[in-house]
Amino acid sequence: MKVKDTLENYYYFSGKTSDLVRQLGFGGIALIWVFRYEANGTQTLPPELVWVGALVVLGLVLDLFHYISGTVVWGIYHRVKEKADPSETSNFRAPRAINWPALFCFWLKTLAIGTAYIKLLKFLWSRLVV
């Protein structure tokens, strides 16, 4: 196995994780919607699901920020390198910290959606046991 192969595996699995986190986010919103009810003429949610919904929305916002931050950072870096040496044959190493904003959003969105689903599963379990 070559270093290039490990990077390709990383891209594959992180991309799949992002896709699944996004799908779980939309699925979480749908599940929360199922449990809404009417109280005093307005639609409302069980209190346990309000935090679940907030975590899901946070996860989806972080998903957006994940891609925005990567786009901005790499776009700026590309422009700086292009101005310094427009030759496409130059080899250089990007600074390690360049991916930190996107990685921060990646792990935080995964944590937010994961926590939301743990809370959602606890809520569903309490409904089944009763």
N, C-alpha and C positions, 0 to 999 in steps of 0.2 A: 504494500500500500504506500502511496506517495502522500506528501503533505497536501497536494492539490486535491486528492481524493477525500481526505478528512474534511477539508473546507467545503467540498461539494456536499458531503453528508450533513455538515452543519447547516448549510443553506437549505437543504431539503427539509430537515427536521424542524428548523426554526420557521420555515415557510408554512409547513403543515400545522405547526402549533398555532401560528397566527390565524390561519384559516379556521381551525377548530375553535379557538377562543372567540372569534367573531361569530361563528355559527351558534356556539353555546350562548353568547350574549343575546342574539336575536331569539333563540329558543327560550331563554330565561324570561325575556319580556313577554313572550306568548304564554308561558306557564303562569306568570304573575297575573296576566290579564284574565285567565280562566277563573281565578279566585276572587275577582272583584265582586262587590255586592253593592246594593243600594241602601243607603242610610240617610234618612231625612231628605229624601229627594235628590241626593247626589251620589255619584259613583265613588266608592272608596275601596281601599285595600285592607286586608288584615294587617295589623301593626307589624307583625313579624316580616311581612313581605315588603314593607317600605324600605328597610335597609337593604334587602336583597336587590330591590330595584335600583337603589342608589349605587350599589356596587356594580351592578350590570352596566348601568349608564357610564359610570367611571371607567370600567373596563373598555367599553366601546370608544369613549373619548380618548383614552390612552392608546387604543389601537390606531386612531387617527393621528395622534401626536407621534406615535412610533414612526409612521411613514413620513409625516411632515418633517420631523427632526432629521431623519436620514436624508431626505431630499435636500433640505436646506444645507446641512453640513457638507454633504458630498458635492452639491452644486457649487458652493462657495470654494471648497477645496479644489475642485476641478478648474474653476476660473483662475484661482491664484496660480496653480501649476501651469495652466495654459499661457498665462501672461509671462511667467518666469521663463518658460521654455516650451514654445509651441510645437517642438519636434515630437512626433508620436513614438519615436524610438527610445526616448529616455526611460531609464529604469530608476525607480525610487521606492522608498518604503513610506507608507502613510503612518502618521503617529497613531499609537494604540488608542489614545484617548478620543480619537475622532468618532468612534462608534459608541462611546459611553452614553450620550443622550438617547440614542435609539435603543440601546440595550437596557437602560433604566426603564424606559417606557415599555419595552417588551416584557421584562420580568414583572413590572408593576401591574400591567394589564392582565397577565396570566394569574398573578396572585389575587387580583380583584375578582376576576370571574371564578376562579377556584373557590375563593371564600364565599362568594354569592351562592355557588352550587352546594357547598356544604350546608349553608343556612337553609337553602331551598329544600335539600334532602331531609334536614331535620324537621322542617315544617311539614313536608309530605308524610314523613314517618309518623309524626304526631297525629295527623289526620287519619292514617290507616290504623293506628293502635287504638284509638278512641272508639 
